[in-house]
Amino acid sequence: MAPEPLKKLQQEIEKTQASNDEQAASMADLRDHIQRAIDEPENAPGLLEALRDSFAQFQADHPQLAAAIQSAVDFLAESGV
């Protein structure tokens, strides 16, 4: 089962409308990273890096998504990833 911050991030990604093709691709990549980290926890470091890289991209246009990303980053960092 996915940790709550990752579930919330998945939900936020699903309800967020991408502003452009680049954001849509980034959101698809994040969905893939999240699922891989859930399915195989050893992939969590890759997710953490992807989340950190994507935060700034969404901060201005999608603050709720950015907040969910930050929560997931905090959770993963606190988990020792």
Phi, psi and omega in degrees: 000142183284140174298151185306314180299327178285323176297316180296321178295317177302315180297318181294320178298317182296325183266356181271131177268119180297142180278339181201177183296324180296316178294320179299317179294319179296320179294321177296318178297318179298317178303316180296315179299317180298313182297319178297319180292326177289314182290323183223093185305338178294348176273000182301322178301324176295323177295315181302315179296317180297320179295315179298320180293327186271344186306308184297327181298326185259350188302315184283312186277331186223072184299329179291320177294317178299320178295320178294322176298314181298321178298319179293320177300313180300315180300312181295319179296318178293334180279356178087019179283000000 
